[in-house]
């Protein structure tokens, strides 16, 4: 509806050729009626023709012109009172013309109300058509997502469809990189050549994308030049972006993937229905992203199961397993610690993401061993999300609390169990990205632990 108001304002300030001709014709007719009024006696009610002329404004492309025409006709009726040919009593002519002026303005008001009602009806029809187009695009995108084999192609197709449907110059799919500090322009339309796939945007709250992810709500920007919540990224300013809106893209399990945004180089108003459309597209993309991730996970697990069946040495088999787990589960650090024959300590035998040598990563199987020792002794997975203080029994005691490879703000320790007996622990964390270990990740981590113990 707001876009229709904008179009009407443009029409009212920039007359079209048809509008100019309408104005010229009505003014010529008004002049002709005035000349006829001057040539007829004062007692003749020539104002009736002015009323007919005002009725013609129903076909005017400019509703406000109705009142301009009414004011013009009023002046001509009054002028006719003084300059028309004499005939009849002046008092009668004065009453006659007063009635004429009243009728002209009543007619003008009714015409204006009719024009407003017609415009509202046209606006409603346009909005229904726009909603129908948006729903059709969501359905089409959903069908493409089911058949898509390449996620990047799907995201580019989605960006093109969204930009075309909303009538904007730019559309972007920003992916949050593993460090959680920067977005990459993964897909989009309208951007300068070389931007897609390479341009980056700061993920802090000072950029529109970062603010969208931080607030976890749709964001609408009427004018980026006067926006107070954030300053906007150099990418947007370099392309002269003025208005836009953005929605966060989350995986099905809630982990952020990035942001879908649309932008325009001209000032425009986005409606709540536009936001609903963008959210529907985001839901399609999020489902496709999660489906691709699940397929990759299943494939990696299958490859891992093949790996442990190959005639490899223990060290190579564990290294491959850890590499697969780190890649699939997007872990920062992962370790496998095995118990010595006397079950006195746990010693790291394989590690990824840790700079310390394996020999330096060892803890006693006892109170000083913290959560690692507890997972080994109880044969239960120990998880700490870092939100609450770590319970004292799970804390590493000196000097083992100084082992950098085991220090983290959140972790999961999964026991390695063979035939009911614990042989070690698989430990994992996301120390650098600070992302939580969701339920699905923990479930898959247990599967990797089972394969490591096999």
N, C-alpha and C positions, 0 to 999 in steps of 0.2 A: 504494500500500500504506500509506503514511503517513497518507493521509486516512482510510482505514478504521480505523487505530489511533485516530485522533482521535475518530471516530464511536463506537468501542467505549468510549473513556474517558467520553464524554458519557453513553452508555447506563449505564455502571457507576455514575455519580454522580447521574444524574437518572432514577429509575425511571419507566417508563411505567405507564399504567393496567393494562395486561395483566400487566406484571411485578409490580405490587403485588398483584393478585389471585392470581398464582401463589404469591407468598410467603405470603399469608394462607391459601390452601388447604393448602399443604404444612405449615404450622405447625399448622393445625387437625388434619390427619391425624396429625402427630407427637404431638400431645396425646392424640388418640384411641388411638393405639397404646400410649402410656405408661399411660393409664388401664386398658387391657386387660391390660397387663403387670402392673400392680399387683393386678389381680383374679385372675390365674392363678398357680399354684404356681411357685416359684423354678426348679424343674427344667425348665420349659417354655421352649423357645428362641424367645421372642417377638421377638428381635432380627432374625429373618429379615424381618419386616415393615418394619423400619427400612431394611434393604438395598433393598427394593423402593421405599421412599420416596426413597432417594438416587438410584435409577435414573431417577426422574421428573425429576431435575435436567437430564437430557439435553434437555428441552424448555424449560429456563429461558433467558430472554434474557440472563442475566448469568452468565458462566462462574465467576466467583469465588463465586457463591451456592452452588455445589456443595459447596465446603469449609465454608461457613457451616452448611449443612444437615447435613453430615457431623459437624461439631463438636457441633451441637445433639443429633443422634441419639446421639452418644457419651456425652454428659452424661446423657441419659435412660436409656441402657443401664446406666450406672454407678449412677444413682439407683435404678433398678429392682432392683439387687442388694441394696440396703438396705431397700427399702420394699415389695417384692413379697410376696405371701402365701407363708408357709413351705411347704417341700416339697422333699425331696431333700437330698443332702449339699452343704454350703457349698463344699467344694473343687471338686466337679463343676460347680456353678453358676458359680464363679469362672473355671474353664477355659472353660466354655461361653460366658460373656460376653466373655472375652478374645478368643476366636475371632471372636465377633460384631463386636467393635470393629475387629479386623484386617480382616475382610471388608468392613465399612462403608468403611474408608479405602482399601482396594484398589479397591472399586467406585467411590468418589468420584474417585480418581486416573484410573481408566480413563474415567470419564465426562468429566472435565476434558480429557483428551487427545483424546477424540473431538470435543468441542466446539471445541477449538483447530484440529483438522484440518478440521472443517466450515467454521470461520470462514476458514481459509487458502484453502480451495477457493472460498468465496464471494468472497473478496478477489481471487483470481486471475481469476474470471469477471468481476468488476466492472472489473478492470484491462484485460482483453481487450476488454470492451465500450467502455471509455473510449478505448482505442487505435483501435478500429474507428471510433468517432465522429470522432476527430481526423483519421484518414486520409480519411474521407468529406468532412470540412470542407475539407481541403487540395485534394482533387479538385474539389469544388464551386467553391472560390475560383479554382483554375486555369482552370476553364471560364469563369467570370465574367471573368477577366482577358483571356482570348482575345477575348471579345465586347465588352469595355468600351471605350467611347469617351471616357469622362471619368475621369481618374486619381483625382481627389478622391473621386468616388463609390465607386470601387473600394476606396480606402483606408478609407472609412467603413464599407463593407460588411465588409471584413476585420476591422476593430476590433470590430464587433458580433458577428461569428461567433466570434472568438477569446474575447471576454468571456463569451459564452453557453456555449461549449464547456468552458472552464476554470472556470466558475462564479465569476468575479470581478466586482467592481463597476465597475472602471475599466480602460479600455484606451486607449492613446495611440499615435499615429504622429507623431513629432517630426521635423521637417525642419530640417537644418542650413542656416542662412542664409548668403549669399555671403561675409560677413565672417569666417565660421568661429568666431565667438565666442558665438553665441546660437542656440538651437533655437526654432522656432515650433510650437505645437500645431496641426498641420495637419489632423488628423482624430482622432476618438475617440468614446467613449461613456462615460456616467456622470458627466462633469464638469459643474460648475456652468454654467448658461446664460451664454453670452458668452465662455467660455474657448476653445472650439474655434475656430481661425482667428485668435485674437488673443493668447492667453497665450504667454509666452516662458519659456524655461529656460536658465540659464547653461550654456554648453558646456564649462566648465572641469571639471577632475577632481573638484571638490567636490560635483558633482551626480551622481545615479545615471546619467543619460543621458550626461553628459560622461565619466564613468568608464568606461561601457560602450564608448563610441567610442574612448577612449584605450587601453583594454586589448585591444580587438578580440576579446573573448571574452564569452560569455553571463554575465550577472550575476544571482545569486539573492540576495534579501534576506529573511531570516527575520523580522527585527524592525528596522524603520527607526529606532526609538527608541534602540536600543543599537548601531546599525551604526557600525563604526570606520573603514571605508574612505572614506566620504564622509558628508556631513551631510544630504543630500537637499534638493531644491528647495522653495521656498515653495509651489509648486503642489501638491506631494504632502502637505506638512504641513497646508496649509489644508483639504485634503479628508480628513484623519485617516488617511492611508495607513499601514499597519503592515508588510505583507509585499508582495513583488512580484518580478518578474524582467524582464529586458530583453535585447534582442539588437540589434546594430548592423545597419543596412541599407546595403549597398554596391551600387553599380552593378556590372554584369557586369565592367567593366574595373577595378573596385577602388576607384573614387572614393566616398567616404562620402556617403550621402544623408541619413541620420538614424538614428533608433532606434525600434524597436517595443517597447513595454512594457506589462505588465499589472500591476495593483495591487489589493490588497484592504485594506479597513479593519479586518479581523480577522486575527489571527495564523494562518497556515497554512503548510504545507510543500509546496513545488513539487518535483516529481520530475525525474529526468533525462529521462524520456519527455516531460514537459511542455516541457522545453527543446527537445527534438528537434522537437516539434510547432511551437513558436514559430519555430524556425529554418526549418522547411519553409514556413511562411507568409511569412517574410522573403524566402526565395528566390523565391516567386511574385511578391511585390511588387517585388523588385529587377528581375526579368525584365520585368515590366510597365512599370516606370519607364524602363528602358533602351530598351524598344521604343518608348515614346512619345517619348523623346528622339531616337531614330534617325529616327522619322517627322518630327519637327520639324526635324531637321537636313536631311533630304532635301527637305522643303518649302522651307526657307530657301535651300538651294543652287539649287533650281529658280527661286525668286524672284530670286536673285542673277544667274542666267544670263539671266533676262528683263531685268533691270535694265541689263546692259551692252549689250543689243541696242536699248534705247530711245534715241531721239535726244536724249541729255543731254550736257551739258558734261563735260569730264574731271573737274573738281573734284567736281561733284555725283555722278558715277558712282562715284568713289573713296570719297566720304563714305558713300554708301549701302552699298558693299561692306564697308567697315570696320565700320559699324554692325551689319550682318548677321553678320560674323565674330565681333565682340565678344559679341553676344547668343547666338549658337548655341554657340560654343566656350567661353563663360563666361570671357572674358579680362578682365583689369583694364586693360591698356593695349595699344594696337596702333598701329603707325606704318607709313606707306609713304614710303620715301625713293627718289628718282630721281637718276640720275647726270647731271651737266651734260654738255653736248656735248663738252667736252675730256676728260671722264672724270677730272677732278681731285678731285671731291668728291661726296658723296651729300647731297642736300638733302631735308628732309621736305616733302611736298606734301599729306599728309593725316594726321590724328592723332586718336585718341580716348583719353580718360583721362589726358591730359597737360595740365598747366596752362601750360607755356611756349609762346610763339608759335612758329609753324612756322619762322620765319626763324632762330630760335635753335637749331634742331635740325639741325645739319649736321656731317659728319665727313669728313676727307680719305680718298681711296682710296689707302691706303698703310698702313704699320705703325702710324701713330698712330690709324687708324680702327678698330682692334680687330676684333671679330667681325663687325661690319657690313661692313667693307671686305673681310674674308676671305671672307665668303659671296658678295660681289659678284665678287671676282677668281676664286674657284675654282668658282663656280656650283654650290656644294654647300650644303645646309642645315647651319647651325651651331646645335647645341643644348647648353645648359649647365643642369644640374639644380640647381646650387648646393651639392651635397654635398661635392664636392672643390674645392680652390682653382682659380680660373680660370687656365688656361694663359697664360703671359706674352704670346704672340703674339695672343691674343684680347682682351687688356686695352686699353681706351681710354687713350691717353696724354694728359697735360696739354696744353692746357686742356680737352680734350674730355671728360675723365673727370668734369668738374664739371657736365655737362649732366644735369639732374635727370631729364628724360624718358627718358634712356638708362641710368640707374643701376638695377640690379635684382639680386636674389639668384637669378635663374634666368630663362632666356629662350630663344627660338627665332628665328633669323634665316633667312628663306627667300628665295633669289634670285628676282628676276623676270626670266624669260628669254623672249625672242622670237626665233624662228628661229635658235636657237643662240647668241644674243648677249644678255648681261646688260644690263638697262636700269635696275635698281634692286634694292631689298631690302624685303621685308615683315618687320617685327619685331613680336614679341608677347611678353607676359609676364603673370604673375599675382603681381605684386609685393605686393599688399595681402593677398590670401587665402593666399599661400604654398603653394598647391596645385600639385603637379607637372603638367607637360604630358605626358599619357600618349600612347601610340602612336597611338591613334585620333584624338586632337586634332591631333597633328602631321601625320597623313595628310590630315585635312580642311584644315589650315592650308596645305598645299601646293596643294590644290585651289583655295582662295581666292587664293593667290598666282598660280596659273595664270590665273584669271579676271581678276585685276587687271592682268596683263601682256597680256591679249588685246586 
